[in-house]
Amino acid sequence: MTSIAVPEEEVATGEWMEAPHQTACCIVGGGPGGMMLAFLLARHGIPVTVLEAHKDFDRDFRGDTLHPSILEILDQIGLSEPLHQLRHNKIYGPTLQAAGTSFSPIDFRRLKTRFPYVMLIPQTKFLEFLAAEASKYPEFRLRMAANVQELIEENGLVRGVRYQSTKGWHEVRAQLIVGADGRFSKVRSLARFEPIKTSPPMDILWFHLPHLPGDEVSDRILGGFGGGRVLAVFDRLDYWQVGYVFPKGQYQELRAAGIAALRRSIAAIEPRFANHVAALTDWQQCALLSVESSRCPIWYKPGLLLIGDAAHVMSPVGGVGINYAVQDAAVAANVLMEPLTAGHVRVQDLAEVQRQREWPTRVIQAIQAAVQKRILTNVLQARGPVTIPWTLRVFFRIPVLRDLPARLLAFGVKRVRLEKP
Ligand SMILES: Cc1cc2nc3c(=O)[nH]c(=O)nc-3n(C[C@H](O)[C@H](O)[C@H](O)COP(=O)(O)OP(=O)(O)OC[C@H]3O[C@@H](n4cnc5c(N)ncnc54)[C@H](O)[C@@H]3O)c2cc1C
């Protein structure tokens, strides 16, 4: 698939920058939440403009998981088959090493769905795919390299945004502005929304290890626990994507111990990567993710709605951030399609989106917090090998209980469907 990113020269001509541009819905942020909502609205003939700060979708520092819930939503609108034609891997659950034994707690194959797996596909490819599909509708516009800096508020109503491109300032006016601009949301801070923050006890190093000759494609998340660390390794087919979890605030300590210590720690947790870690020679190869979790008490004000990470930053426990952003988008489309078509979005409509999405978010964040407190904190404080408690092993053998976590990860707290696919 070719990239649909607007080339730099085009940005510089300002050819498409006749301001103010008028649309029905202006979405700030071309991540999974923003692009999905834009696609769903454009598909129903609602004029929508996406403003994305980057000049392309190619950012490595992102999650690549599409859970069954997202695949079901895409299936409702005929996109699951073309998406599956793109190069991807299917993951059926984790297989983790702990104190020399292996533990496979989750098996998505037992779920009742057409898509009993997590699809692993570079987020860049997924976003390019959505943009290409949305571009088939004349109502869809995408402005890359459009960095939103200001909200236009008149008489207590948000009426538009101002963004900067390489050519200067531009204005978009719309019935509704959607802030889908992620964990550091500019729209959220411009609207003066204060998220309630919690601080999960860990940070993550995110890096690649090479595939070596003889590596077989893995349909499991690999990794494990030990020595105060958690390792998660995903097979991205061309390389291994690694998440290395360590206690919050210990990055400098980790660096001081040296990259060789990092290599030894990985090999000790998951010996099958003992040779792969030789490729890890420089801290520049690693991106540091400072983990946080937060939720805005209010997601809307007249003329403005927040969705996805802008409304609630999810802890990486369970890797559900993309799932929740896309589910927010689907619910926003369900609720707002008619008001946007009618040209009148009421505050009650925006409140309804929050009403439907807030409680699943609160529940999953509470579960993540419990896992962090009861399990992760102990694992991260352990100096030596970590054994899996027998109670946990028994839990995952009891038929009525064992699939609950898989269901929660796959669909979230509530399965979301499009009402007008
Ligand atoms: C290292 C890492 C690994 C992760 N792994 C996973 C995983 O495995 N599974 C999972 O489900 N989740 C994962 N996540 C979380 C997941 O990426 C997010 O929850 C998800 O992307 C949120 O989607 P979103 O659309 O709300 O926001 P984002 O994906 O953050 O998209 C926001 C977009 O807004 C743009 N933007 C920001 N500011 C502006 C502005 N002022 N003007 C215009 N555009 C702007 C950004 O460039 C970005 O493209 C991971 C996150 C990180 C950082």
The ligand as a MOL file (V3000), in Angstrom:
LIG
                    3D

  0  0  0     0  0            999 V3000
M  V30 BEGIN CTAB
M  V30 COUNTS 53 58 0 0 0
M  V30 BEGIN ATOM
M  V30 1 C 5.5010 2.1410 23.2040 0
M  V30 2 C 4.0230 1.9290 23.2330 0
M  V30 3 C 3.5100 0.6520 23.0680 0
M  V30 4 C 2.1440 0.4390 23.0900 0
M  V30 5 N 1.6750 -0.8270 22.8990 0
M  V30 6 C 0.3510 -1.0130 22.8100 0
M  V30 7 C -0.1720 -2.2940 22.4630 0
M  V30 8 O 0.5740 -3.2510 22.2510 0
M  V30 9 N -1.5090 -2.4210 22.3630 0
M  V30 10 C -2.3660 -1.3800 22.5810 0
M  V30 11 O -3.5820 -1.5480 22.4680 0
M  V30 12 N -1.8980 -0.1630 22.9120 0
M  V30 13 C -0.5750 0.0420 23.0040 0
M  V30 14 N -0.0900 1.2880 23.2950 0
M  V30 15 C -1.0450 2.3790 23.5400 0
M  V30 16 C -1.6730 2.8110 22.2350 0
M  V30 17 O -0.6710 3.1170 21.2760 0
M  V30 18 C -2.5930 4.0080 22.4890 0
M  V30 19 O -3.4840 3.6950 23.5400 0
M  V30 20 C -3.4080 4.3090 21.2460 0
M  V30 21 O -2.5480 4.5900 20.1720 0
M  V30 22 C -4.3400 5.4880 21.5200 0
M  V30 23 O -4.9220 5.8740 20.3160 0
M  V30 24 P -5.4120 7.3690 20.1010 0
M  V30 25 O -5.9520 7.4140 18.7190 0
M  V30 26 O -6.2750 7.7890 21.2080 0
M  V30 27 O -4.1000 8.2710 20.2280 0
M  V30 28 P -2.6790 8.1740 19.5100 0
M  V30 29 O -2.4600 6.8640 18.8800 0
M  V30 30 O -1.6830 8.6530 20.4900 0
M  V30 31 O -2.8060 9.2280 18.3270 0
M  V30 32 C -2.8220 10.5920 18.5760 0
M  V30 33 C -2.4120 11.3180 17.3240 0
M  V30 34 O -2.5800 12.7140 17.5340 0
M  V30 35 C -1.5020 13.4030 16.9410 0
M  V30 36 N -1.3680 14.6880 17.6090 0
M  V30 37 C -0.9140 14.9290 18.8520 0
M  V30 38 N -0.9650 16.2530 19.1180 0
M  V30 39 C -1.4600 16.8580 18.0120 0
M  V30 40 C -1.7470 18.2000 17.6660 0
M  V30 41 N -1.5130 19.2150 18.5100 0
M  V30 42 N -2.2470 18.4730 16.4260 0
M  V30 43 C -2.4920 17.4550 15.5530 0
M  V30 44 N -2.2410 16.1520 15.8370 0
M  V30 45 C -1.7390 15.8570 17.0500 0
M  V30 46 C -0.3110 12.4730 17.1850 0
M  V30 47 O 0.7240 12.7400 16.2630 0
M  V30 48 C -0.9440 11.0910 16.9710 0
M  V30 49 O -0.8450 10.6490 15.6570 0
M  V30 50 C 1.2730 1.5160 23.2920 0
M  V30 51 C 1.7710 2.8010 23.4630 0
M  V30 52 C 3.1360 3.0050 23.4270 0
M  V30 53 C 3.6600 4.4020 23.5940 0
M  V30 END ATOM
M  V30 BEGIN BOND
M  V30 1 1 1 2
M  V30 2 1 2 3
M  V30 3 2 2 52
M  V30 4 2 3 4
M  V30 5 1 4 5
M  V30 6 1 4 50
M  V30 7 2 5 6
M  V30 8 1 6 7
M  V30 9 1 6 13
M  V30 10 2 7 8
M  V30 11 1 7 9
M  V30 12 1 9 10
M  V30 13 2 10 11
M  V30 14 1 10 12
M  V30 15 2 12 13
M  V30 16 1 13 14
M  V30 17 1 14 15
M  V30 18 1 14 50
M  V30 19 1 15 16
M  V30 20 1 16 17
M  V30 21 1 16 18
M  V30 22 1 18 19
M  V30 23 1 18 20
M  V30 24 1 20 21
M  V30 25 1 20 22
M  V30 26 1 22 23
M  V30 27 1 23 24
M  V30 28 2 24 25
M  V30 29 1 24 26
M  V30 30 1 24 27
M  V30 31 1 27 28
M  V30 32 2 28 29
M  V30 33 1 28 30
M  V30 34 1 28 31
M  V30 35 1 31 32
M  V30 36 1 32 33
M  V30 37 1 33 34
M  V30 38 1 33 48
M  V30 39 1 34 35
M  V30 40 1 35 36
M  V30 41 1 35 46
M  V30 42 1 36 37
M  V30 43 1 36 45
M  V30 44 2 37 38
M  V30 45 1 38 39
M  V30 46 1 39 40
M  V30 47 2 39 45
M  V30 48 1 40 41
M  V30 49 2 40 42
M  V30 50 1 42 43
M  V30 51 2 43 44
M  V30 52 1 44 45
M  V30 53 1 46 47
M  V30 54 1 46 48
M  V30 55 1 48 49
M  V30 56 2 50 51
M  V30 57 1 51 52
M  V30 58 1 52 53
M  V30 END BOND
M  V30 END CTAB
M  END
